[in-house]
Amino acid sequence: MLGLGILKGLVETARNFLGSYIDKERLVTVQFPEERLPVAEAARNFPFLIYDGVDPEQGLRCVACQICEKECPPRCITIEKSKDKKPDFVGKQQFYPAVFDIDVSVCMSCQICVEVCPFDAIRMDNEFELSTTDRFGGLLWTKEKLARPNEHYEAIHPTEAAEVEARRAEEKAQADAKKQPSTVTQ
Amino acid sequence: MTQVAEDIMEISMGPQHPSTHGVFRMDVRLEGERVLRLKPVFGYLHRNHEKIAESASYLAAIPYTDRLDYLCSMTNNWGYTLAVEKLAGLAVPERAEYIRVIVAELTRLQNHAGMVGFLLQDMGASGTPLMYAFTQREKVLDLFEELSGARMMCNYMRFGGVRVDCSQQWLEATARLVGAFGGFLDEFEQLLTGNEILMARTQGVGVLPRELAINAGVTGPGLRASGVNYDLRKVDRYGVYERFQFRVPLGEHGDVFDRYMMRVLEMRESLKILEQALRDIPGGAIMDPKAKLRGLRPKVGEAYARIESPKGELGFYLISDGSPNPYRYRVRPPSLINLTVLEDMCLGQNIADVVVILGSIDIVMGEVDR
């Protein structure tokens, strides 16, 4: 019978429409600004720089090795190395970035800077409401804006952060052991 | 719009046309409503992909491949990493191969669901089928986000394996989605396949003869709809595809309806592959220990790797001169080559069917223009 296929289809549409009143599975729309879905743990948006402790200037993990600057596919990172050095978490003297800028209007959130960083200094943030009225300055993030405490990293990526923390603790223990061999032998 | 002769008109469909949204144009010569000539014009989305990849390192090219066919970033990653693996002689651990199959088949599910939705949208069924398809696509994208951190630009595979391991919860969530997807397909077919309007608009429209499909190098569901049994998952058996039991659906007429049915049937076969892959996935490493992501310098040589992407044969051709970036990088995009037969399918058809035929090829302009 001509039109039977259309009727069957309409039954399907009606089932979805009426079903949305009783079945949560069929009611899929999320009214965004009022309702929010939880952000996935692995979700990534733009990079940030991690610092330990309370002082963003003193605790910044970045040693300005410029690997991420070279590997970044769209070349959105600008780093200038410092003239002097400061001690890092194991007490070794390291350079630090005098300038560390990320142009987030160019960044494509690919996470390659995170993968290549040997110092666990750069990680991906999951903040996504970042609109600004300042087209140039507002999208060029400087060192001060990029620096976030390690607690922030632990809060947004707990599983990954736990692994990194364990590895860093081990490295620190090894470095301490090298410094004072006598205490280890006891 | 120009009057060429009496009763013959030349119009430019697109780039500002709802079905081409700013990136594609067709110069159509019409007699009344009948198409006499049709020339696809593209290049609006050209962004120098191949040259950028030639100046970037092997690692830095991976996120750019995401943006080729932006609906199927996982399969694009796979094609590229397969080429680099051939070039550098890297092996992929078993678990990584299984994860690759799982994400590639999930990609096929969401691409085909979306494609059917868009095809119906172009036909005038505004909203309903597309939104039903996107509800399911959304669930697949949620899985991708949980796994790789991004919904569309996944940047997930690496030469020598995959970037992060999948958790047991992720595998269970995928198994739940696979279990429920069959029910959605039943509903979707109930809604569409028997629909008289769909049949009237698609059966016998845009026929692609078998010989022409082979000669023009058409691949993917478009080729199989014309009755040619050619699926790289069966022909090349790349990855671990030889371990899975699945069939390759074939069409008879090569019209738009066959191309639509091909997508629906392929989704069902993908579900079978997913079930087997989720059942058999082994434990173990996910990266080849020899793989060096940063500063990879493959020895001098060349490699071509191809995979069955949801749209057809996606190939990557790389020449290495021993430096950290490829000397030549070339993509064989299925969308571009499938698009070349558009005129042959449209000749003699009505202008209203041109959009439907275009939709049935399933093109993504990011891949056509690169």
Contacts between the chains, C-beta under 8 A, distances in Angstrom:
chain1	res1	chain2	res2	distance
A	2	B	196	6.0
A	3	B	196	6.4
A	4	B	194	7.1
A	4	B	196	8.0
A	5	B	193	7.8
A	5	B	194	3.4
A	5	B	195	4.5
A	5	B	196	5.0
A	5	B	198	7.8
A	5	B	199	7.5
A	6	B	195	5.8
A	6	B	196	5.9
A	6	B	197	6.8
A	8	B	190	5.7
A	8	B	191	7.7
A	8	B	194	6.0
A	9	B	190	6.9
A	9	B	191	4.5
A	9	B	192	6.8
A	9	B	194	7.6
A	9	B	195	5.3
A	11	B	190	7.9
A	12	B	187	5.8
A	12	B	190	5.1
A	12	B	191	4.4
A	13	B	128	6.2
A	13	B	191	7.0
A	15	B	187	8.0
A	16	B	132	7.3
A	16	B	187	8.0
A	28	B	135	5.1
A	28	B	138	7.2
A	40	B	142	7.5
A	40	B	145	4.7
A	40	B	146	4.8
A	40	B	149	7.6
A	41	B	146	7.5
A	42	B	145	6.9
A	42	B	146	6.0
A	42	B	147	6.9
A	42	B	148	6.8
A	42	B	149	4.2
A	42	B	164	7.4
A	43	B	145	6.0
A	43	B	149	5.7
A	43	B	150	7.7
A	44	B	149	4.0
A	44	B	150	6.3
A	67	B	294	7.4
A	71	B	57	6.7
A	71	B	59	6.7
A	71	B	60	6.2
A	71	B	294	6.5
A	72	B	60	7.5
A	73	B	56	5.8
A	73	B	60	4.0
A	73	B	61	7.6
A	73	B	63	5.4
A	73	B	64	6.4
A	108	B	63	6.1
A	108	B	153	7.1
A	109	B	150	6.7
A	109	B	153	7.0
A	110	B	62	7.8
A	110	B	63	3.6
A	110	B	66	7.9
A	110	B	153	7.2
A	110	B	155	4.9
A	111	B	149	6.5
A	111	B	155	6.4
A	112	B	59	6.5
A	112	B	60	6.4
A	112	B	62	8.0
A	112	B	63	6.7
A	112	B	155	7.7
A	115	B	163	7.4
A	115	B	293	6.8
A	116	B	59	7.8
A	116	B	293	7.4
A	116	B	294	5.3
A	124	B	149	6.9
